[in-house]
Amino acid sequence: MSSLYERLGGEKAVDAAVELFYRNVLADGRIARFFDGVNMEDQLAKQKSFLTMAFGGPNKYTGKDMRKAHERLVAKGLNDSHVDAVIEDLSRTLRQLGVGEKEVQEVAALANSVRNDVLNH
């Protein structure tokens, strides 16, 4: 069985999804403030690497674990409603790119599975 990474379309698809995802996130008034002052070029590169690994592609991710990576955001008030918004934006992004509903749901479940680590629960 092929990996989620392969079913989504590999590197080009992940790159396109991450770029559109952050355009959606930065336009989302519920969560855009968490990216104030963030170098978005670096953020996109980290997210592409992380999602490639999380989706079963080549593991080149060398970033922080989920708790460490989101620690500063939790201190700024990141909570469940914000994680919900991220998952909604990610799902919308994938649908905008024509990804099948089965894969959209698989990605949403994967994103939801790290909720407690992101929120440091």
C-alpha positions, 0 to 999 in steps of 0.5 A, spaced: 500 500 500 502 506 498 504 512 503 499 518 504 505 522 501 505 518 495 497 518 495 497 526 495 502 526 490 509 527 493 514 532 494 510 537 489 504 536 492 506 537 499 510 543 497 504 546 494 499 544 499 504 548 505 504 554 501 497 555 500 495 552 507 500 558 510 496 563 505 489 560 508 492 561 515 495 568 515 488 570 512 484 566 518 483 572 523 482 566 528 490 564 528 494 569 524 496 573 530 501 566 532 505 568 526 507 575 527 514 576 527 515 569 524 520 568 518 515 565 513 520 562 508 523 558 514 516 556 517 514 553 510 521 549 509 520 546 516 513 545 515 514 541 508 520 537 511 515 535 517 509 533 513 513 529 508 516 525 514 509 525 517 505 523 511 510 517 510 515 520 505 523 521 506 525 523 513 529 529 513 526 533 518 531 535 523 526 540 527 523 540 534 518 536 537 511 538 537 511 540 544 518 544 543 516 547 537 509 550 539 511 552 546 512 559 545 505 559 542 502 556 548 504 561 552 501 566 547 494 563 548 494 557 543 488 552 545 484 547 542 480 552 538 486 554 534 488 547 533 481 546 530 482 552 526 489 549 523 485 543 522 480 546 518 484 550 514 489 544 512 482 540 510 480 546 506 487 547 503 487 540 501 480 540 498 482 546 494 488 542 491 483 537 489 485 532 494 480 526 495 476 526 501 479 519 504 486 523 504 483 529 507 480 525 513 486 521 514 490 528 514 485 531 519 486 525 523 493 525 523 493 533 525 488 531 530 493 526 533 498 531 535 493 536 539 495 534 546 503 535 544 502 541 540 498 544 546 503 541 551 497 537 555 
